[in-house]
Amino acid sequence: MIKKRLLSFLGAAAIAAALTFAVVSLSPSNGFTSGTIHSGLCYEATGVAPDAIVASVDGNGASADLIAYWTGYNVSYLESYMQYYTGAAFDWDYTFEDGTSITDYVKSNVLMAVKQHLVLENLAEEYGATLTAEQKAAIEASDQAYIDQYGSEEAFEAELNKLGMRRETYDRVSTSNYLYQNLYQLYNTEGSKLYASDEDLALYAAEKNYITADHILLTTKDTATGEALSDEEKAEKKALAEEIKQKLDACEGDLTALFRELADEYSEDPGRETYPTGYTFTTGAMVPEFEAAAYALAEGAVSEIVESSFGYHILLRLPLDKAAAADAVRETYFTDFFSGRVESAVIATSAEFDKLDPQVLYETIQAAAQVEG
């Protein structure tokens, strides 16, 4: 279906958006227009021309039918969410515990989705993340597939109108994922204005409280069955852990080298083959006992014996592994960059925007969807 074709990375973020962010209603200097098309679902439902520019971020405008699309998407998502998780039908009279009406909640989510979309386009222009010839061809091929499916270009555009959209707005939304992908590629391309080096990423990881720690684990569960060992077997593991700890405490040379040697010999951590020099992580990633012990250590220090649900641990706090840290935060760094630009952006709306009642729009879209094409 056409609607599925338009689902982009922006959708989930719009639903999760906070209800408060900077919005201003300003003059036509923002590029607002009243539009020239006095037909179509958006106009029939609200009296606002679908090509009217009713919101903008830094001069990049959003048309009324783009608002209509995101309204349909958000309400449809909320309707499915409420039905699945609460079993309750979507109710336009519903009010949240904090006093927010469902209408205001939808408006906020829609405005956030539009804000993200406009910021994405602005970033793509700023950094030159334009569509490639292959991406343009893919969009054209997808459009042609729908034209063939519906029998003509006019029939295809009639289906789009049921979503409250003009063809050019549909194609605009279709570029979202490509633009995001292109920005992410630039971010990973050395020499680009958006590139983040491993050093940059390691500094970011340190700010996010990432640390590196190695450990020796003596399990208190049967590694094959997951069942707890007998008390006698646990006592033997504890005694071995104490012997290992004594060797480490007696070390007068390279403690890190000795720790690694003992870990290679004794550790029963199945992850050691993948992480032979320790784990690089932030809070919430490890079991609580391991995490608390690791963060309590100074770099180069060895912990006491720590018991967790996995067994007995002895930890060594290491300097942050910059390469591992960079890999761990590579995607988060870019996501935070994008989110930060969205957060700092200000979206302006016109008086025409206020006329785009979400309930009226959605119910009109739903009615149109029931009409046979």
Buried (B, 14 or more C-beta within 10 A) or exposed (E): EBBEBBBBBBBEBBBEBEEEBEBEEEEEEBBBBBBEBEEBBBBBBBEBBBBBBBBBBBEBBBBBBBBBBBBBBBBBBBBEEBEEEEEEEBEEEBEEEEEEEBBBBBBBBBBBBBBBBBBBBBBBEEBEBEBEEEBBEBBEEBBEEBBEEBEEEEEBBBBBBBBBBBEEBBBBBBBBBBBBBBBBEBBBEEEBEBEBEBEEBBBBBBEBEBBBBBBBBBBBBEEEEEEEBEEEEBEEBBEBBEEBBEEBEEBEEEBBEBBBEBBEEBBBBEEBEEBEBBBBBBEEEBEEBBBBBBBEBEEEEBBEBBEBEBBBBBBBBBEBBBEBBBBBBBEBBBBBBBBEBBEEBEBBBBEBBEBBBBEEBBBBBBEBBEEEE
